Amino acid sequence: QLAREQHIQSENYSIFNILSSGEIECSNSLEDECDTEIPGQALIYRPARQHIYSVLLESGKGGNYPLVKEWFVYFGNPLQQPDLIRPVQPSIPGGTPNLKTLWFAKGPGMEKQRYITFLACFHLQDGMEELQSLEAPVAAFCCLLAYLMMQVRSLSLEDLNAFLALILCLKGKSAAQLAGLQLAQVDPRAVHLGAVFVRGLTTLLMANSTCGFPFRMDYLMPWEVFDGKLFQEKYQQSHRGCTLEELLEGN
């Protein structure tokens, strides 16, 4: 009932569909099927979704979870039938908390429990102390970036620096400055990486909804942590060999 109410009010992401029908869909994507070094976004975020499903869905006898039907587009998938995905328990000290506990329980320890369950969905539970020391939108950004660095082996130090320069420079720029940003060219790989990152934000939103909102939802919105043109600029600067001081605009 709570998931349904939040769904109607657009306060959660995909949770009600998973709980009510065991189904989720993402039937569009912006990715380069010729770039074989970067997997399809559906496959990149599948391990995180499997953890999210196990938090949402209770296991039956023998510890077996119900399968989740995924209608996710990726290269080679004709979408004629869903992929049947098995939930996988994340590694959480003391085990995965009950969903009702995550959603309804109060008390000083619950905020920490929600946060660590969220991090565990992305294999980041060991980095809790470092992430909590950051501003919330930056912490969420770093969660997603760290997960991507683990999942996509072809990402380079230049890619990492471009993403970090983006989040550190974005806050100081007005909408007019971003709109007026001029690019001499557009790099297709940077477009692909940007699209993969923004799609990952939907996975963050789903995990956040599942874990009882350790983050405010507006902290995870794309316009809070990403701008396509600014990322293009930082990506090109980083791959040209600009210094970190230049990347960070002297800040």
ABEGO torsion letter per residue (X at the ends): XAAAAAAAAGABBGAAAAAAAGBBBBABBBBBAABAABBBAAAAAAAAAAAAAAAABBBBBGGBBBBBBBBBBBBGBAGABBBBBBBBBBBBBGEBBBAAAAAABBEAAAAAAAAAAAAAAAGAAAAAAAAAABBAAAAAAAAAAAAAAAABAABBAAAAAAAAAAAAAAAABBAAAAAABBBABBBAAAAAAAAAAAAAAAAAAAAAAAAGGABBAAAABAAAABBAAAAAAAAAAAAAGBBAAAAAGGX
